[in-house]
Amino acid sequence: SAVISQKPSRDICQRGTSLTIQCQVDSQVTMMFWYRQQPGQSLTLIATANQGSEATYESGFVIDKFPISRPNLTFSTLTVSNMSPEDSSIYLCSVGFSGGGNQPQHFGDGTRLSIL
Amino acid sequence: GDSVTQMEGPVTLSEEAFLTINCTYTATGYPSLFWYVQYPGEGLQLLLKATKADDKGSNKGFEATYRKETTSFHLEKGSVQVSDSAVYFCALFPTGRRALTFGSGTRLQVQP
């Protein structure tokens, strides 16, 4: 397994600003993912963070709005850009391993973001 | 594409009652199946998993059996506690994908 630390744990931001969320893992992992959980909803995959290259975004999510970095095998950032109240959500970092279906993903505690 | 369907909540039970949360899936292959739990204010924790048909995953008194014939992975617990109050998510790895797809989640409220 892996221990995942996300920062900040929560924030309240003004409309039109940007916030960068950090995800640090205590060991090298094959894959890192970012999910969004809107209030009372399930988790939706935003993108897969690829080490040393551009992230792979899911349908409905774009790099200009959610730029992602992954400079090494233990760290990634997600930026939520030009925020609006609709971006108020929990953002979760998750890590996966090369074993695929036999090795479950692990999650950080999430960043609770409120936009005023 | 592959997907997961969960029963809607909230599910409200008295302490020591029997719990079932239904989960069915649609998949082109035989995906690994998972149950995650999210306690208030926390992230997701893996509760149990099953990687092939007829496997039974179990943890903390919870059980789920991978039923290929009914494409189901229902979560059960014989006697719930107040501390089990949380949101439960059923999930799978879609065919050819390496990130989990989740069901809508089911909120469980256990009353003393």
Interface residues (C-beta under 8 A of the other chain):
Chain A: I4 Q6 M31 F33 Q41 S42 L43 L45 T48 L92 S94 G96 G100 G101 N102 P104 Q105 H106 F107 G108 D109 G110
Chain B: P31 S32 F34 Y36 E42 G43 L44 Q45 L46 K49 T51 F89 F93 R98 A99 L100 T101 F102 G103 S104 G105
